[in-house]
Amino acid sequence: MHKRDVIVIGGSAAGIMAATTVKRRHPEKRVTMIRNVSKTPVPCGIPYIYGTLKAVEKNIIPDDKLLAMGIEIIADQVETVQRADKSVHLAQHETLQYDKLILATGSKPLVPPLPGVELDNVFTVAKNPFFLQKIFTALQQARNVVIIGGGFIGAEMAEQIATLQQEMAAETSIALVEMLPTCLMLACEQEFGTEAENELRKLGVAVHTSSQVQQLGDDGQGQVRTVALADGRELPADLVILGIGALPNIELAEQMGLKADVRLGVAVNDQMATADPDIYAAGDCASKASFFRDEPSCIRLASVAATEGMIAASNLYGRGIRRSKGAVGAFATKIGERSIGAAGYTSRAAAAEGLDVVIGEAVAPNRHPGGLPGCIPDTRVKLLFRRDSGVIIGGHVCGGEATADMANVIAVAIQARLTAEDLATMQYATHPLLTASPLSYHIMLAAEFAATQLAD
């Protein structure tokens, strides 16, 4: 057997960040990353394969940086890991031994127990170039596409497929089915989800909210032909994409005898350590705590995975201890001409937990003066603060390209537990071509409105 100092199993966000962090902190260590795909897709870029990039190979994370750092990459399937002798057994390569091991096996698409999900041309959005290419090939012939799930992946897939079909000038129908009252409802404010739906409809997507899929019908030859809804409606479909969430990949962890939950993931502490002192887990496969309350979180995002990969790798050899503060949940997307960002609680989630919140809102142009190119006059920010402390617990943005960065500012403010007063008096950069006027900078102004209410 050949010995490695650190073996990382998994080659996406958490695995890449873990491997590179080990090498930055301990350049003398021999680091090997094992992944079960030949190339790693950019996770968040997957929908854009189909409308913008038009090629799977244009959405690949290059290996150059890892190889230049001296990280060994093995594309193979891990069959077993024996903790007793610290060995990793591969399907096609030699057995390796490790000093430290990081599990970054990611997640797998959730497949609902619907009749007909096994039919041909029913796809999940798997992070595997081979399967992503199968979707792309099938789309060239598809005329009736149904996307099940109106979260970020479903909405983005619908937008990009609509873009592709428009460019192909094909006579197609594209439908999006979401069981909640609006798209994106779990992550952002309902009115912002409605704006996303409006953008989808402009692109020709039929949006069916408050709708539940009952079964998928076939054509008698094993190919999907219809999507039947619980209210009796039937949608034509010769291609169906399932985008309703993901579950942690825990099979290897369970085989190793580590504690793991089918929904929550591999059990880790706030240092990303498992019960085995030489094994850590990070990313979608690992359990997560909520930033806000003492309970688990099911948030799975590439940004969270990258942070956890860095934390796990930083703690391997005890050079200072980094701890996870828990998952906040920060999101951003662009649907049509509208960009939407969110972090933390929605109003709906706060109400469900009985939290008394004060809301500050601001609507203003994102340029000054408003006649400048790129101006979106109705750029909106909505901030949620706890009434008892004035601390920010959520924020939502809808507007132009600066939306994601504004959501990131809100996410940092949440993690720093800033108050409405802090944000109302913050110092910030403005520029006519890049931001709102300093007299109406959205986050500051929304916070000031909330601070005024809190002072009453």
Stockholm file with secondary structure:
# STOCKHOLM 1.0

chainA/1-456         MHKRDVIVIGGSAAGIMAATTVKRRHPEKRVTMIRNVSKTPVPCGIPYIYGTLKAVEKNIIPDDKLLAMGIEIIADQVETVQRADKSVHLAQHETLQYDKLILATGSKPLVPPLPGVELDNVFTVAKNPFFLQKIFTALQQARNVVIIGGGFIGAEMAEQIATLQQEMAAETSIALVEMLPTCLMLACEQEFGTEAENELRKLGVAVHTSSQVQQLGDDGQGQVRTVALADGRELPADLVILGIGALPNIELAEQMGLKADVRLGVAVNDQMATADPDIYAAGDCASKASFFRDEPSCIRLASVAATEGMIAASNLYGRGIRRSKGAVGAFATKIGERSIGAAGYTSRAAAAEGLDVVIGEAVAPNRHPGGLPGCIPDTRVKLLFRRDSGVIIGGHVCGGEATADMANVIAVAIQARLTAEDLATMQYATHPLLTASPLSYHIMLAAEFAATQLAD
#=GR chainA/1-456 SS CEEEEEEEECCSHHHHHHHHHHHHHCTTSCEEEEESSSSEECGGGTTHIIIIICSGGGGEECSHHHHHTTCEEEECCEEEEETTTTEEEESSSCCEEEEEEEECCCEEECCCCCTTTTSBTEEECCSCHHHHHHHHHHHTTCSEEEEECCSHHHHHHHHHHHHHHHHHTCCCEEEEECSSSSTTTTTSCHHHHHHHHHHHHHTTEEEECSCCEEEEEECSSSBEEEEEETTSCEEECSEEEECSCEEECCHHHHHTTCCEETTTEECCCTTSBCSSTTEEECGGGBCEEBSSSSSEECCCCHHHHHHHHHHHHHHTTCSSCCCCCCBCCEEEEEETTEEEEEEECCHHHHHHTTCCEEEEEEEECSSSSTTSTTCCTTEEEEEEEETTTCBEEEEEEEESTTHHHHHHHHHHHHHTTCBHHHHHTCCCCCCTTTSCCTTSCHHHHHHHHHHHHHHC
#=GC SS_cons         CEEEEEEEECCSHHHHHHHHHHHHHCTTSCEEEEESSSSEECGGGTTHIIIIICSGGGGEECSHHHHHTTCEEEECCEEEEETTTTEEEESSSCCEEEEEEEECCCEEECCCCCTTTTSBTEEECCSCHHHHHHHHHHHTTCSEEEEECCSHHHHHHHHHHHHHHHHHTCCCEEEEECSSSSTTTTTSCHHHHHHHHHHHHHTTEEEECSCCEEEEEECSSSBEEEEEETTSCEEECSEEEECSCEEECCHHHHHTTCCEETTTEECCCTTSBCSSTTEEECGGGBCEEBSSSSSEECCCCHHHHHHHHHHHHHHTTCSSCCCCCCBCCEEEEEETTEEEEEEECCHHHHHHTTCCEEEEEEEECSSSSTTSTTCCTTEEEEEEEETTTCBEEEEEEEESTTHHHHHHHHHHHHHTTCBHHHHHTCCCCCCTTTSCCTTSCHHHHHHHHHHHHHHC
//
